[in-house]
Amino acid sequence: MGKTTEFDAASYLDSEEMIAEYLNQALASGDTDLLLSAIGDVAKARGMAQIARDTGLGRESLYKVFAAGAKPRFETVLKVLTALGIQMRADPRGL
Protein backbone atom coordinates (compact mmCIF):
# COMPACT_ATOMS: atom_id res chain seq x y z
CA MET A 1 0.00 0.00 0.00
CA GLY A 2 1.34 3.46 -0.90
CA LYS A 3 2.05 6.20 1.56
CA THR A 4 -0.46 9.04 1.62
CA THR A 5 0.37 12.64 2.36
CA GLU A 6 -1.78 15.28 3.95
CA PHE A 7 -3.38 17.72 1.52
CA ASP A 8 -1.71 21.14 1.66
CA ALA A 9 -3.68 23.87 -0.12
CA ALA A 10 -0.70 26.23 0.14
CA SER A 11 1.19 24.17 -2.43
CA TYR A 12 -1.48 25.03 -5.05
CA LEU A 13 -1.60 28.77 -4.37
CA ASP A 14 0.99 29.69 -6.96
CA SER A 15 -0.58 32.71 -8.67
CA GLU A 16 -2.36 35.90 -7.66
CA GLU A 17 -5.48 34.74 -9.49
CA MET A 18 -5.51 31.39 -7.67
CA ILE A 19 -5.04 33.12 -4.31
CA ALA A 20 -7.83 35.62 -5.02
CA GLU A 21 -10.25 32.88 -6.10
CA TYR A 22 -9.37 30.73 -3.09
CA LEU A 23 -9.99 33.60 -0.66
CA ASN A 24 -13.17 34.68 -2.46
CA GLN A 25 -14.61 31.16 -2.22
CA ALA A 26 -13.73 30.96 1.48
CA LEU A 27 -15.30 34.38 2.08
CA ALA A 28 -18.43 33.45 0.13
CA SER A 29 -18.89 30.36 2.29
CA GLY A 30 -19.75 32.54 5.29
CA ASP A 31 -17.64 30.23 7.47
CA THR A 32 -15.21 32.36 9.48
CA ASP A 33 -13.08 29.35 10.46
CA LEU A 34 -12.73 28.41 6.79
CA LEU A 35 -11.79 31.99 5.87
CA LEU A 36 -9.14 32.15 8.61
CA SER A 37 -7.77 28.81 7.50
CA ALA A 38 -7.62 30.04 3.89
CA ILE A 39 -5.75 33.20 4.92
CA GLY A 40 -3.33 30.99 6.83
CA ASP A 41 -2.84 28.83 3.71
CA VAL A 42 -2.03 31.94 1.68
CA ALA A 43 0.41 33.15 4.34
CA LYS A 44 2.08 29.73 4.30
CA ALA A 45 2.27 29.79 0.48
CA ARG A 46 3.90 33.22 0.54
CA GLY A 47 6.27 32.30 3.37
CA MET A 48 5.28 32.54 7.01
CA ALA A 49 8.69 33.91 8.03
CA GLN A 50 8.34 36.83 5.61
CA ILE A 51 4.78 37.53 6.75
CA ALA A 52 6.00 37.50 10.35
CA ARG A 53 8.67 40.09 9.50
CA ASP A 54 6.20 42.25 7.57
CA THR A 55 3.61 42.23 10.37
CA GLY A 56 5.96 42.34 13.35
CA LEU A 57 4.34 39.18 14.69
CA GLY A 58 6.20 36.00 15.62
CA ARG A 59 6.15 33.16 13.12
CA GLU A 60 4.89 30.70 15.72
CA SER A 61 2.20 33.19 16.74
CA LEU A 62 1.03 33.37 13.15
CA TYR A 63 0.65 29.61 12.96
CA LYS A 64 -1.46 29.77 16.15
CA VAL A 65 -3.57 32.64 14.79
CA PHE A 66 -4.65 30.51 11.83
CA ALA A 67 -4.97 27.18 13.65
CA ALA A 68 -8.38 25.51 13.73
CA GLY A 69 -10.61 27.07 16.36
CA ALA A 70 -8.45 30.15 16.88
CA LYS A 71 -10.21 33.46 17.41
CA PRO A 72 -7.66 36.08 16.33
CA ARG A 73 -8.22 39.78 16.73
CA PHE A 74 -9.54 41.48 13.61
CA GLU A 75 -6.56 43.86 13.78
CA THR A 76 -4.21 40.88 13.48
CA VAL A 77 -6.07 39.50 10.48
CA LEU A 78 -5.93 42.91 8.78
CA LYS A 79 -2.17 43.14 9.40
CA VAL A 80 -1.67 39.78 7.74
CA LEU A 81 -3.92 40.67 4.80
CA THR A 82 -1.96 43.90 4.32
CA ALA A 83 1.34 42.02 4.44
CA LEU A 84 -0.04 39.60 1.84
CA GLY A 85 -1.08 42.47 -0.42
CA ILE A 86 -4.72 41.42 -0.16
CA GLN A 87 -7.35 44.14 -0.31
CA MET A 88 -10.79 43.51 1.15
CA ARG A 89 -13.74 45.29 -0.37
CA ALA A 90 -17.48 45.24 -0.16
CA ASP A 91 -19.78 44.90 -3.15
CA PRO A 92 -23.57 45.14 -3.07
CA ARG A 93 -25.22 41.73 -3.26
CA GLY A 94 -26.33 40.70 -6.69
CA LEU A 95 -23.59 42.51 -8.57
C-alpha positions as CSV (number, residue, x, y, z in Angstrom):
1,M,0.0,0.0,0.0
2,G,1.3,3.5,-0.9
3,K,2.0,6.2,1.6
4,T,-0.5,9.0,1.6
5,T,0.4,12.6,2.4
6,E,-1.8,15.3,4.0
7,F,-3.4,17.7,1.5
8,D,-1.7,21.1,1.7
9,A,-3.7,23.9,-0.1
10,A,-0.7,26.2,0.1
11,S,1.2,24.2,-2.4
12,Y,-1.5,25.0,-5.0
13,L,-1.6,28.8,-4.4
14,D,1.0,29.7,-7.0
15,S,-0.6,32.7,-8.7
16,E,-2.4,35.9,-7.7
17,E,-5.5,34.7,-9.5
18,M,-5.5,31.4,-7.7
19,I,-5.0,33.1,-4.3
20,A,-7.8,35.6,-5.0
21,E,-10.3,32.9,-6.1
22,Y,-9.4,30.7,-3.1
23,L,-10.0,33.6,-0.7
24,N,-13.2,34.7,-2.5
25,Q,-14.6,31.2,-2.2
26,A,-13.7,31.0,1.5
27,L,-15.3,34.4,2.1
28,A,-18.4,33.4,0.1
29,S,-18.9,30.4,2.3
30,G,-19.8,32.5,5.3
31,D,-17.6,30.2,7.5
32,T,-15.2,32.4,9.5
33,D,-13.1,29.4,10.5
34,L,-12.7,28.4,6.8
35,L,-11.8,32.0,5.9
36,L,-9.1,32.2,8.6
37,S,-7.8,28.8,7.5
38,A,-7.6,30.0,3.9
39,I,-5.8,33.2,4.9
40,G,-3.3,31.0,6.8
41,D,-2.8,28.8,3.7
42,V,-2.0,31.9,1.7
43,A,0.4,33.1,4.3
44,K,2.1,29.7,4.3
45,A,2.3,29.8,0.5
46,R,3.9,33.2,0.5
47,G,6.3,32.3,3.4
48,M,5.3,32.5,7.0
49,A,8.7,33.9,8.0
50,Q,8.3,36.8,5.6
51,I,4.8,37.5,6.7
52,A,6.0,37.5,10.4
53,R,8.7,40.1,9.5
54,D,6.2,42.2,7.6
55,T,3.6,42.2,10.4
56,G,6.0,42.3,13.3
57,L,4.3,39.2,14.7
58,G,6.2,36.0,15.6
59,R,6.2,33.2,13.1
60,E,4.9,30.7,15.7
61,S,2.2,33.2,16.7
62,L,1.0,33.4,13.1
63,Y,0.6,29.6,13.0
64,K,-1.5,29.8,16.1
65,V,-3.6,32.6,14.8
66,F,-4.7,30.5,11.8
67,A,-5.0,27.2,13.6
68,A,-8.4,25.5,13.7
69,G,-10.6,27.1,16.4
70,A,-8.5,30.2,16.9
71,K,-10.2,33.5,17.4
72,P,-7.7,36.1,16.3
73,R,-8.2,39.8,16.7
74,F,-9.5,41.5,13.6
75,E,-6.6,43.9,13.8
76,T,-4.2,40.9,13.5
77,V,-6.1,39.5,10.5
78,L,-5.9,42.9,8.8
79,K,-2.2,43.1,9.4
80,V,-1.7,39.8,7.7
81,L,-3.9,40.7,4.8
82,T,-2.0,43.9,4.3
83,A,1.3,42.0,4.4
84,L,0.0,39.6,1.8
85,G,-1.1,42.5,-0.4
86,I,-4.7,41.4,-0.2
87,Q,-7.4,44.1,-0.3
88,M,-10.8,43.5,1.2
89,R,-13.7,45.3,-0.4
90,A,-17.5,45.2,-0.2
91,D,-19.8,44.9,-3.2
92,P,-23.6,45.1,-3.1
93,R,-25.2,41.7,-3.3
94,G,-26.3,40.7,-6.7
95,L,-23.6,42.5,-8.6
